[in-house]
C-alpha cells in the first residue's frame, strides 16, 4: 500500500509519543519507516527506554510468551537465547531496535507528560511536560498524539502495608541495594510476578513467608535454550525462522477457543485444566500444600502462568505458604486471620498494577473541554481500543480492551500503530487537520464487544484485573489477534469525521 507522506505544501504533522516502551518504540519506528516522518518527539518518564522491561528488574523476571513472537515483525531477533526470554535480553533487544533507527535522539528522558489538551480553535494538542531532574515545565504543540503508557505501569500497593516498618518494595521497583541473602523475606501476591520472583530468591533467603490470596493455574514452561546451530540457521536461512514464527503464532491463536463458554469449546479448556492439575500433582508431593495451591475457579478466568520452577520452590522446607488473610501489621510482624503471626526482615509486594486506572483525572482534556477520565468513569468507550470521539488525532496503544490472554501483545501494538499510520496518511492526502471517530462507530464496536465478552470465561464471577469493579471486562480483546488484524487491516474513513486544515495553519517541515 502506498502512503501519502506529506501535505500538498510539503509539510508533515508534529507528533507527540508518550512512553518509550514497546508501544512508543513501535510508533516512532513506523513513523520513520512508513511515512518518512521525523517531526515527532518521544517523552519517557524513566532514565532509559523499555517501559515494563526497564522497570521490572526483579530476580527471574521474564516473559511468559515465546521469544520468537515477542519481537517486532519488522525487526526479527535471530539470537534469542531461550524459548522464553528474560528481562535483560528483552531490554537489550529494544535498545538495539532504538539504536538501529536512531530513536534515542528523539526521546526526552526523565520527562513526565502532566496533561494533554485539545485546542479546538487551533486543531492541535497542547502537551504539558516536566523535566524531573530540574522541575522545569514546558509545553509542546502536537497535531497527533500517541498514548503508549501501557497498562502495567502503576504499582498496586494496598495501604495496609504502609504499616510495615522494615524494608519493603513492589516487584516493579525492586530494591537492588538490599541484600536478601540469609534474610527472612515475605512475598505477598500470587500472580505472574510472584510466580517468577519466588524461585528467583528462594535459595538465597533464610526463610520465605509466602502469602497467597488466590492460587493460579500454572502450566509447564519448558524453557529450552536455542543452540548456536539454530541461531545460525535462523539468521542465514530466514525462511526457517519465519516457519518457526508462524507455527508458534498459530498454535497460540488456536488456544483462544479454550476461553469460550460454548459447550464445544469447554473440551479444550477441560483438557488444559487436567494438564495443569497433572503439572501440579507431579511437582508437589504434599497433599496439604497441593490443596492450598489448587484454584477453585474455572481455568482461564484469571491469567494463566507458565512456570516449571514455582511449585518446587514453594515445596522447600524453609518456605511457608499462607492462605489466611493478613489482618494487621505491627513493626515487622504480619498478623493473620487465623491468629498466627510471622516476623520478617523485608517485605516484597507482588500485588499487581492499577490496570483499571487507564487515564488519570485531568490528564486528557478532549474536544469541548471534556475530561476523558470523568467521561469514561469505570467503563472506557473506544473504537477498537485505539481512539474515541472525544479525542481527535489521539491514538491509544494497548488501550482499553486490547490486552491478550493467549498470544503476544506485540502483534496488537503493531496493528494499532499501522492503523494510526494509515489514518495519518489519509489526513495528509485529504488535507485534514483533525480526524475523529464517529460516536456510532464507537457504539457499534462496544455493543459487539460486550456481547462477545459474555461468551468468554473472563466474564465469569471470578474477579480478576481483567474486570472493573462492576465485573465488566475492560482489559482484554475478545477474540484472536488475527480477528483484530483483519478488522483493522485497512483504514475506514466512513467511520471518521475529518476537519479541513484552516488557511495558514502552520505545521512542521
C-alpha positions as CSV (number, residue, x, y, z in Angstrom):
1,X,0.0,0.0,0.0
2,X,1.3,3.4,-0.9
3,X,1.2,6.1,1.8
4,X,0.8,9.9,1.4
5,X,3.8,11.2,3.3
6,X,3.3,14.9,3.3
7,X,0.6,17.5,2.9
8,X,0.4,19.1,-0.5
9,X,2.5,22.0,0.7
10,X,5.3,19.6,1.7
11,X,4.7,19.8,5.5
12,X,4.2,17.0,7.9
13,X,2.3,16.8,11.2
14,X,4.0,17.2,14.5
15,X,3.6,14.1,16.6
16,X,4.0,13.5,20.4
17,X,4.6,10.0,21.6
18,X,4.0,9.4,25.3
19,X,6.1,6.5,26.6
20,X,9.1,4.7,25.3
21,X,8.2,1.1,25.9
22,X,7.3,-1.3,23.1
23,X,4.3,0.8,22.1
24,X,6.1,4.1,21.8
25,X,9.1,2.5,20.2
26,X,6.9,0.8,17.6
27,X,5.2,4.1,16.8
28,X,8.5,6.0,16.4
29,X,10.0,3.4,14.1
30,X,6.9,3.1,11.9
31,X,6.5,6.8,11.6
32,X,10.0,6.9,10.2
33,X,9.9,3.8,8.0
34,X,6.3,4.0,6.7
35,X,5.8,7.8,6.4
36,X,9.4,9.1,6.4
37,X,8.1,11.3,9.2
38,X,10.7,12.7,11.7
39,X,8.7,15.6,13.2
40,X,8.0,13.7,16.4
41,X,9.1,13.8,20.0
42,X,9.0,10.9,22.5
43,X,8.5,11.6,26.2
44,X,9.7,9.0,28.7
45,X,9.4,9.1,32.5
46,X,12.4,6.9,33.2
47,X,16.1,7.3,32.5
48,X,16.1,4.8,29.6
49,X,13.6,3.3,27.2
50,X,11.9,-0.1,27.8
51,X,8.8,0.6,29.8
52,X,7.8,-2.6,31.6
53,X,11.1,-4.2,30.7
54,X,13.1,-1.3,32.2
55,X,11.1,-1.1,35.4
56,X,10.7,-4.8,36.2
57,X,14.2,-6.0,37.2
58,X,13.3,-8.4,40.0
59,X,15.1,-11.7,40.1
60,X,14.0,-14.2,37.5
61,X,11.9,-11.6,35.6
62,X,11.0,-13.0,32.2
63,X,8.3,-13.0,29.5
64,X,5.7,-15.8,29.5
65,X,5.2,-15.5,25.8
66,X,7.6,-17.4,23.4
67,X,10.6,-15.2,22.4
68,X,10.1,-15.7,18.7
69,X,6.8,-13.9,18.8
70,X,7.9,-11.3,21.4
71,X,9.7,-9.2,18.8
72,X,8.6,-6.8,16.1
73,X,7.7,-8.4,12.7
74,X,9.9,-5.8,11.0
75,X,12.8,-6.4,13.4
76,X,13.2,-10.2,13.9
77,X,15.7,-11.3,16.5
78,X,17.6,-14.4,15.4
79,X,19.7,-14.5,18.6
80,X,17.2,-15.2,21.4
81,X,19.0,-17.4,23.8
82,X,15.9,-19.3,25.1
83,X,12.3,-20.0,24.2
84,X,11.2,-17.6,26.9
85,X,13.5,-14.6,27.2
86,X,14.5,-12.9,30.4
87,X,14.1,-9.2,31.2
88,X,17.7,-8.2,30.4
89,X,17.6,-9.9,27.0
90,X,14.3,-8.3,26.0
91,X,15.5,-4.9,27.2
92,X,18.7,-5.3,25.1
93,X,16.6,-6.2,22.1
94,X,14.6,-3.0,22.5
95,X,17.7,-0.9,22.8
96,X,19.2,-2.4,19.6
97,X,16.0,-1.6,17.8
98,X,16.1,2.0,19.0
99,X,19.8,2.4,18.2
100,X,19.3,1.0,14.7
101,X,16.6,3.5,13.9
102,X,18.3,6.4,15.9
103,X,15.3,6.7,18.2
104,X,17.4,7.7,21.2
105,X,18.0,11.2,19.8
106,X,14.2,11.7,19.7
107,X,13.5,10.8,23.3
108,X,13.3,13.2,26.3
109,X,14.2,11.0,29.2
110,X,13.2,11.7,32.9
111,X,10.3,13.7,31.5
112,X,6.7,13.4,32.7
113,X,3.8,14.4,30.5
114,X,1.5,16.0,33.0
115,X,-1.5,16.8,30.8
116,X,-2.7,16.9,27.1
117,X,-5.4,19.3,26.0
118,X,-7.2,19.5,22.6
119,X,-7.3,23.1,21.3
120,X,-10.3,23.2,19.1
121,X,-9.5,26.6,17.6
122,X,-6.0,25.6,16.6
123,X,-6.8,21.9,15.8
124,X,-3.9,20.8,17.9
125,X,-3.0,19.2,21.2
126,X,-1.2,21.1,23.9
127,X,1.2,18.7,25.6
128,X,2.4,19.9,29.0
129,X,5.5,18.2,30.4
130,X,8.1,18.5,33.2
131,X,11.8,17.7,33.4
132,X,12.0,15.6,36.5
133,X,15.7,16.4,37.0
134,X,15.2,20.2,37.1
135,X,11.5,20.6,37.7
136,X,11.3,22.8,34.6
137,X,7.9,22.8,33.0
138,X,7.4,23.2,29.2
139,X,4.7,22.9,26.5
140,X,4.7,21.4,23.1
141,X,2.0,21.7,20.4
142,X,1.3,18.5,18.6
143,X,-1.0,17.6,15.7
144,X,-1.0,13.9,16.6
145,X,-0.6,12.2,20.0
146,X,0.3,8.5,20.6
147,X,-0.5,7.5,24.2
148,X,1.7,4.5,24.8
149,X,1.9,4.5,28.6
150,X,0.9,0.8,28.9
151,X,-1.5,-0.9,31.3
152,X,1.2,-2.4,33.6
153,X,2.9,0.7,34.8
154,X,1.3,1.9,38.1
155,X,2.1,-0.5,41.0
156,X,-0.8,-1.5,43.2
157,X,0.2,-1.1,46.8
158,X,-2.5,-1.8,49.4
159,X,-2.5,0.8,52.2
160,X,-2.3,-1.8,54.9
161,X,1.4,-2.4,54.0
162,X,2.3,1.1,54.8
163,X,2.4,0.0,58.5
164,X,5.3,-2.4,57.8
165,X,8.4,-0.7,59.3
166,X,11.1,-2.7,57.7
167,X,12.4,-2.5,54.1
168,X,9.6,-3.0,51.6
169,X,9.2,-2.7,47.9
170,X,7.0,-3.6,44.9
171,X,8.4,-6.1,42.4
172,X,8.3,-3.3,39.7
173,X,10.5,-1.2,42.0
174,X,13.0,-3.9,43.1
175,X,15.4,-2.7,45.8
176,X,18.8,-4.0,44.5
177,X,20.6,-2.2,47.3
178,X,19.1,-4.6,49.9
179,X,20.9,-7.9,50.2
180,X,18.3,-10.6,50.8
181,X,20.9,-13.3,51.5
182,X,20.2,-15.1,54.8
183,X,17.2,-12.8,55.5
184,X,13.6,-13.6,56.4
185,X,11.6,-12.5,53.4
186,X,7.8,-12.1,53.0
187,X,6.3,-12.2,49.5
188,X,2.7,-11.0,49.1
189,X,0.7,-12.0,46.0
190,X,0.4,-15.0,43.7
191,X,0.2,-13.6,40.2
192,X,2.8,-13.7,37.4
193,X,5.4,-11.6,39.1
194,X,5.3,-13.6,42.4
195,X,5.4,-16.9,40.4
196,X,8.7,-15.7,38.9
197,X,10.3,-13.9,41.8
198,X,9.8,-16.7,44.4
199,X,12.0,-19.2,42.5
200,X,14.5,-16.3,41.9
201,X,15.1,-15.7,45.6
202,X,14.2,-18.9,47.4
203,X,17.7,-20.3,47.5
204,X,19.2,-17.1,48.9
205,X,16.9,-16.4,51.8
206,X,16.9,-17.9,55.3
207,X,13.1,-18.3,55.2
208,X,10.3,-17.2,52.9
209,X,6.8,-16.5,54.0
210,X,4.5,-16.6,51.0
211,X,1.1,-15.0,51.3
212,X,-1.5,-16.1,48.7
213,X,-5.0,-14.9,48.4
214,X,-6.0,-16.8,45.2
215,X,-4.0,-19.7,43.7
216,X,-3.1,-19.5,40.0
217,X,-3.4,-22.0,37.2
218,X,0.1,-22.9,36.0
219,X,1.3,-24.9,33.1
220,X,4.9,-26.1,32.4
221,X,7.4,-23.6,30.9
222,X,9.8,-26.0,29.1
223,X,12.3,-23.2,28.6
224,X,14.9,-24.8,26.3
225,X,17.9,-22.9,25.0
226,X,18.4,-22.2,21.4
227,X,21.6,-23.8,20.1
228,X,24.3,-22.0,18.1
229,X,23.2,-24.0,15.1
230,X,19.6,-23.0,15.4
231,X,20.6,-19.3,15.6
232,X,22.8,-19.7,12.6
233,X,20.0,-21.3,10.6
234,X,17.5,-18.7,11.6
235,X,19.9,-15.9,10.6
236,X,21.1,-17.3,7.3
237,X,18.0,-19.2,6.3
238,X,15.4,-16.8,7.5
239,X,12.5,-18.8,6.0
240,X,13.2,-21.3,8.7
241,X,12.7,-18.6,11.3
242,X,9.5,-17.5,9.6
243,X,8.2,-21.0,9.6
244,X,9.0,-21.4,13.3
245,X,7.4,-18.0,14.0
246,X,4.2,-19.0,12.1
247,X,4.0,-22.3,13.9
248,X,4.2,-20.7,17.3
249,X,1.9,-17.8,16.4
250,X,-0.9,-20.1,15.1
251,X,-0.5,-22.6,17.9
252,X,-1.1,-19.8,20.3
253,X,-4.0,-18.4,18.2
254,X,-5.9,-21.7,18.2
255,X,-6.0,-21.6,22.1
256,X,-8.4,-18.7,22.0
257,X,-11.3,-21.1,21.8
258,X,-10.4,-22.5,25.2
259,X,-11.6,-19.2,26.7
260,X,-15.1,-19.6,25.2
261,X,-18.1,-20.7,27.2
262,X,-19.6,-22.5,24.3
263,X,-20.0,-26.2,25.1
264,X,-17.8,-27.4,22.2
265,X,-15.0,-25.2,23.4
266,X,-15.2,-26.3,27.0
267,X,-13.5,-29.6,26.0
268,X,-10.1,-28.0,25.3
269,X,-10.4,-26.0,28.5
270,X,-11.0,-29.2,30.5
271,X,-8.0,-30.7,28.8
272,X,-5.9,-27.7,29.8
273,X,-7.3,-27.9,33.3
274,X,-6.2,-31.5,33.6
275,X,-2.8,-30.7,32.1
276,X,-2.4,-28.0,34.8
277,X,-3.6,-30.5,37.5
278,X,-1.0,-33.1,36.4
279,X,1.8,-30.5,36.4
280,X,0.8,-29.6,40.0
281,X,0.5,-33.2,41.1
282,X,3.9,-34.2,39.7
283,X,5.7,-31.3,41.2
284,X,4.1,-31.2,44.6
285,X,4.0,-34.4,46.6
286,X,2.5,-32.9,49.8
287,X,-1.3,-33.2,49.6
288,X,-1.8,-30.4,52.1
289,X,0.4,-28.0,50.1
290,X,-1.2,-29.1,46.8
291,X,-4.6,-28.3,48.2
292,X,-3.5,-24.8,49.0
293,X,-2.2,-24.2,45.5
294,X,-5.3,-25.6,43.7
295,X,-7.5,-23.0,42.1
296,X,-11.2,-23.2,42.9
297,X,-12.4,-21.2,39.9
298,X,-12.7,-22.1,36.2
299,X,-9.4,-22.1,34.3
300,X,-8.9,-19.0,32.1
301,X,-10.9,-16.7,34.2
302,X,-7.6,-15.3,35.6
303,X,-4.3,-15.1,33.9
304,X,-2.7,-18.5,33.2
305,X,1.0,-18.5,34.0
306,X,3.8,-20.7,32.6
307,X,6.4,-21.9,35.1
308,X,8.3,-25.1,35.9
309,X,10.2,-23.9,39.0
310,X,7.4,-22.2,41.1
311,X,5.9,-25.3,42.7
312,X,9.3,-26.8,43.6
313,X,10.3,-23.5,45.2
314,X,7.2,-23.5,47.4
315,X,7.8,-27.1,48.4
316,X,11.2,-26.3,50.0
317,X,11.4,-26.7,53.8
318,X,12.2,-23.1,54.6
319,X,9.1,-21.8,52.7
320,X,5.8,-21.4,54.4
321,X,2.6,-20.9,52.3
322,X,-0.1,-18.8,54.0
323,X,-3.7,-18.6,52.6
324,X,-5.2,-16.8,55.6
325,X,-5.8,-13.0,55.1
326,X,-3.3,-10.5,56.6
327,X,-5.4,-8.7,59.2
328,X,-2.8,-6.3,60.6
329,X,0.9,-5.3,60.7
330,X,2.9,-4.0,63.6
331,X,6.6,-3.3,63.2
332,X,8.0,-6.1,61.1
333,X,5.3,-8.6,62.1
334,X,2.3,-9.7,60.0
335,X,-0.7,-11.0,61.9
336,X,-3.1,-13.3,60.1
337,X,-6.8,-14.0,60.5
338,X,-6.2,-17.5,61.9
339,X,-4.2,-15.9,64.8
340,X,-0.8,-16.8,63.6
341,X,2.0,-14.2,63.1
342,X,5.3,-14.0,61.3
343,X,8.2,-11.6,61.8
344,X,10.3,-10.9,58.8
345,X,13.2,-8.7,57.8
346,X,11.8,-7.4,54.5
347,X,8.5,-7.3,52.6
348,X,8.2,-7.9,48.8
349,X,4.8,-6.8,47.3
350,X,3.8,-8.7,44.2
351,X,0.4,-7.1,44.3
352,X,0.0,-6.2,40.7
353,X,-0.8,-3.0,38.9
354,X,-3.6,-0.5,38.7
355,X,-4.7,-1.7,35.3
356,X,-8.2,-0.1,35.5
357,X,-6.7,3.3,36.1
358,X,-6.1,3.8,32.4
359,X,-6.3,7.6,32.2
360,X,-5.6,9.7,35.3
361,X,-8.1,12.6,36.2
362,X,-7.5,15.8,34.2
363,X,-4.7,14.1,32.2
364,X,-6.6,14.1,28.8
365,X,-8.9,17.0,28.1
366,X,-10.6,16.4,24.8
367,X,-13.0,18.1,22.5
368,X,-15.3,20.5,24.2
369,X,-13.2,20.5,27.4
370,X,-14.2,17.0,28.3
371,X,-12.1,15.3,31.0
372,X,-11.7,11.9,29.4
373,X,-11.4,10.1,32.8
374,X,-14.6,11.6,34.0
375,X,-16.3,10.9,30.7
376,X,-15.3,7.2,30.8
377,X,-15.6,6.5,34.5
378,X,-15.1,2.8,35.0
379,X,-16.2,2.0,31.5
380,X,-13.8,3.1,28.7
381,X,-15.7,3.8,25.5
382,X,-13.4,3.4,22.5
383,X,-13.2,2.3,18.9
384,X,-11.1,-0.9,19.0
385,X,-9.2,0.5,22.0
386,X,-7.4,2.9,19.7
387,X,-9.4,6.2,19.8
388,X,-12.7,7.7,20.9
389,X,-15.0,10.6,19.7
390,X,-13.7,13.0,22.4
391,X,-10.1,12.8,21.3
392,X,-9.4,13.8,17.7
393,X,-5.9,12.8,16.4
394,X,-5.1,10.8,19.6
395,X,-4.3,7.2,19.3
396,X,-4.1,4.8,22.3
397,X,-1.6,1.9,22.1
398,X,-2.5,-1.1,24.2
399,X,-5.5,0.9,25.3
400,X,-8.8,-0.5,26.7
401,X,-9.9,-4.0,25.6
402,X,-6.7,-4.7,23.6
403,X,-4.8,-6.9,26.1
404,X,-4.4,-10.6,25.4
405,X,-4.5,-13.8,27.4
406,X,-3.3,-16.2,24.7
407,X,-0.7,-14.6,22.4
408,X,1.9,-11.8,22.1
409,X,0.6,-8.2,22.6
410,X,3.3,-7.0,20.2
411,X,1.0,-8.1,17.3
412,X,-1.7,-5.9,18.8
413,X,0.7,-3.0,19.1
414,X,1.8,-3.3,15.5
415,X,-1.8,-3.5,14.3
416,X,-2.8,-0.4,16.2
417,X,0.3,1.6,15.1
418,X,-0.2,0.6,11.5
419,X,-3.9,1.7,11.6
420,X,-2.8,5.0,13.0
421,X,-0.2,5.3,10.3
422,X,-3.0,4.8,7.7
423,X,-5.1,7.4,9.4
424,X,-2.3,10.0,9.4
425,X,-1.6,9.2,5.7
426,X,-5.3,9.7,5.0
427,X,-5.2,13.1,6.8
428,X,-2.3,14.3,4.7
429,X,-3.9,13.0,1.4
430,X,-7.1,14.8,2.2
431,X,-5.6,18.0,3.7
432,X,-7.2,17.3,7.1
433,X,-6.2,18.9,10.4
434,X,-8.3,16.6,12.5
435,X,-9.8,13.2,12.3
436,X,-12.2,11.8,14.9
437,X,-14.1,8.5,15.1
438,X,-17.9,8.8,14.9
439,X,-20.0,8.0,18.1
440,X,-21.9,5.4,16.1
441,X,-18.8,3.6,15.1
442,X,-17.7,3.6,18.7
443,X,-21.1,2.4,19.9
444,X,-21.2,-0.4,17.3
445,X,-17.8,-1.7,18.5
446,X,-18.7,-1.5,22.2
447,X,-22.0,-3.2,21.7
448,X,-20.4,-6.1,19.9
449,X,-17.6,-6.2,22.4
450,X,-19.9,-6.6,25.4
451,X,-21.9,-9.3,23.6
452,X,-18.8,-11.2,22.7
453,X,-17.4,-10.9,26.2
454,X,-20.5,-12.6,27.7
455,X,-19.4,-15.7,25.8
456,X,-16.0,-15.8,27.5
457,X,-14.8,-17.2,30.7
458,X,-13.2,-13.8,31.6
459,X,-16.7,-12.5,32.4
460,X,-17.4,-15.2,35.0
461,X,-17.9,-14.5,38.7
462,X,-14.2,-15.0,39.3
463,X,-12.9,-11.4,39.7
464,X,-9.6,-10.5,38.1
465,X,-7.7,-7.5,36.9
466,X,-9.3,-8.1,33.5
467,X,-12.5,-6.7,35.0
468,X,-13.6,-3.4,36.5
469,X,-15.4,-3.1,39.8
470,X,-18.7,-3.8,38.1
471,X,-17.4,-7.1,36.6
472,X,-17.1,-5.7,33.1
473,X,-14.1,-6.9,31.1
474,X,-12.1,-3.7,30.1
475,X,-8.6,-5.1,29.7
476,X,-8.9,-7.8,27.1
477,X,-9.7,-8.1,23.4
478,X,-12.5,-10.7,23.0
479,X,-11.0,-12.7,20.1
480,X,-7.9,-13.8,18.3
481,X,-5.1,-11.5,17.1
482,X,-5.9,-12.4,13.6
483,X,-9.5,-11.3,14.0
484,X,-8.3,-7.9,15.4
485,X,-5.9,-7.5,12.5
486,X,-8.5,-8.4,9.8
487,X,-10.8,-5.7,11.1
488,X,-8.1,-3.0,11.1
489,X,-6.1,-4.1,8.1
490,X,-7.5,-1.1,6.2
491,X,-8.5,2.3,7.3
492,X,-12.2,3.0,7.4
493,X,-12.8,6.7,6.5
494,X,-16.5,6.2,6.6
495,X,-16.3,5.7,10.4
496,X,-14.5,9.0,10.9
497,X,-15.2,12.7,10.5
498,X,-12.5,14.9,9.2
499,X,-11.8,18.6,9.6
500,X,-10.2,20.6,6.8
501,X,-7.0,22.5,7.6
502,X,-7.6,26.2,8.2
503,X,-5.9,28.6,5.9
504,X,-2.4,29.5,7.0
505,X,-2.2,26.6,9.5
506,X,1.5,26.1,10.4
507,X,2.9,22.6,10.5
508,X,6.4,21.2,10.8
509,X,8.5,20.9,7.7
